[in-house]
Amino acid sequence: MTLHHFDALPGRPGQFELWPTLGYLVHSFVQELVARGFLQTTFQRFLDDSKGFKSVLLTSSLFGLFHLHFGFAAVILTMVSSVVFGLFYLRNPNIAGVTLFHFIAGGCAFWFGLL
């Protein structure tokens, strides 16, 4: 799906709709479960990364590359936001917190027309 499908181009706020919003909450949970719960935690243990910064950068790079088909801007946006979420997870290692942070940040960006 593209922003044209929702008729929400950059600079134009998106509309709140219940089912897509709940779908995005589930999507945020699944992404954070895979990124933080599985990948980042596994990389941190495998690399013996006591501070976790290498694991955050590696996980963020992988998720950024997964968005390459959307263009270079999507890769950069994904990598930067993933680093922020990864650092948040290092400080507060629970999936619920980082999921809510992801959901609120992404939702606000969409609803205020930044995406």
N, C-alpha and C positions, 0 to 999 in steps of 0.2 A: 504494500500500500504506500502511496505517496501523499505528500501534503496536498496535492491537487485533488485527490479523492475526498479529503475532508474540507476542501475549499479554504485552507488555512495556510496562506503563503507567509513568508517572513514579514514581520511588522504588523501582522493582522492577527488579533487574538483568536484562539480556537474556542469552540463552544464546549461547555461541560455536558457530557452525556454519560449516563450511569454505566451502561454495559461496557463501552470501550474503556472507561476509567477503571472499572473493576478488572477488566482484562489486562490493562497496563500494570495494575498492582500485582497480579499473578505473574505477568511477564517479568517484572522487576524482581520478584521473589526467586523465580527460576534462574534468572541471570546471576543474581548475587549468590545463590546456592552453588551454582557451578563455578563462578569466578572466585568467590572468597572461600566458600565452604570446602570446595574440592581443590581447585587449582592453586590458589594462593597458599593455602595451608599445606598442601602437598609439596609445593616448591620450597616453602620455608623449611620444612623438615628435611627434604632431600638435599638442599643446598647448605644445610646447617646455618641458615641465615638468622642469626640471633636477633638482629634489629628488624628484619623483615623488608627492608627497602628494595633489595634485589628482587625479591619475590613479587612485590607490588609492581615494579617496573616490567618484569617478565610477563606477569598476568595481564597488565594493561596493554603491553605491546601485542600480545596474542589477540585480545579482544578488539584492539584497533584494527589489526589485519583482517579480522573476520568481517569488517565493514568496508573493505576495500572496494567492493562492487558498487557502493554508494558514492564513491569519490573520495578524493584526498581530504576534503574538509571534514567528512564524516569520520575518517580515520583519526584525524587530529582531535576532533571533539570527543570521540569515544575514548581515546587514550588519556586525554586530560581529565575527563570526568572519572574514568576508571582509576586513575592515580588518586584522585581525591577520595573516592569511595574506598579504595584499598588502604589509604592512610587512616581513614575513619575506622575501618575494620581492625587495623592494628591497635588502635587506641581502645576500641570497644568491640571485642571479638564476639559478636553475636549477629546472627543473620537477620533477626527482626529489626534491629536498629539500622543496619546499613540498607535493608530493603525499604524501610520508611524514608530514609534520607534520599535514596535513589528515586523513589516514587514521588516525593514532594518536589525535589529539584527538577526532575523531568516534567512533571505535571505543570509546575509553575512556568517553566520555559515554553511549554506548548500553549498553555492558556493565556500567557502574556504576549504571544506572537514572536518569541525568540527563535523558534524552530520552524 
